[in-house]
Amino acid sequence: MGSVFYIVDDSKKALPYFEKSFQLNDSDVETLSLKTNVHLSLEQKDEAIDCCYRILKLQPKNSEAKELLETLENL
């Protein structure tokens, strides 16, 4: 459901679905990636950075999260 709201450009409505999904399974990298994108869409830099760190904790070699984290930390 969160993906549907995100696709139709309603990140504010999408976020609670991704947060609930993350609470149910906090090791799902795909959910964390989508949650990161929603935070970016809502201009929530700190929350997006936190998601990147969580992704890297689960998948230390995740190049997408590494690159995004570097970009965000240099803003």
C-alpha positions in Angstrom: 0.0 0.0 0.0 2.9 2.4 0.8 4.3 1.8 -2.7 1.0 2.8 -4.2 0.9 6.2 -2.4 4.6 6.7 -3.2 4.0 6.0 -6.9 1.1 8.5 -7.0 3.3 11.1 -5.4 1.8 11.1 -1.9 4.9 10.4 0.2 3.2 11.7 3.3 0.6 9.0 3.2 3.1 6.4 2.1 5.4 6.8 5.1 3.2 5.3 7.8 2.9 2.1 5.7 6.6 1.8 5.4 7.2 2.5 9.0 4.7 -0.2 10.0 6.3 -2.7 7.6 9.7 -1.9 9.1 8.4 -2.5 12.6 7.2 -5.9 11.5 10.4 -6.8 9.8 13.4 -4.5 10.6 15.8 -6.5 8.5 14.0 -6.0 5.1 16.4 -3.9 3.0 13.8 -3.3 0.3 11.4 -1.7 2.8 14.3 0.4 4.2 15.2 1.5 0.6 11.6 2.5 -0.1 11.4 4.3 3.3 14.6 6.1 2.5 13.1 7.4 -0.8 10.0 8.6 1.0 12.1 10.5 3.5 14.0 12.1 0.7 10.8 13.0 -1.1 9.6 14.7 2.2 13.0 16.4 2.5 13.7 14.6 5.8 17.5 14.3 5.4 18.3 13.0 8.9 15.7 10.2 8.6 17.0 9.2 5.2 20.6 9.1 6.6 19.4 6.9 9.4 17.8 4.5 6.9 21.1 4.4 4.9 23.0 3.4 8.1 20.4 0.7 8.8 20.7 -0.7 5.3 24.5 -0.7 5.5 24.3 -2.5 8.9 22.3 -5.3 7.1 24.2 -5.1 3.8 27.6 -3.5 4.3 28.4 -3.7 0.6 25.2 -2.0 -0.6 26.7 0.5 -3.0 23.4 2.5 -3.5 23.1 3.2 0.2 26.8 4.0 0.5 26.6 6.5 -2.4 23.4 8.1 -1.1 24.8 8.4 2.4 27.9 10.1 1.2 25.8 12.5 -0.8 23.5 13.3 2.1 26.3 13.8 4.6 28.0 16.3 2.2 24.9 18.5 1.9 
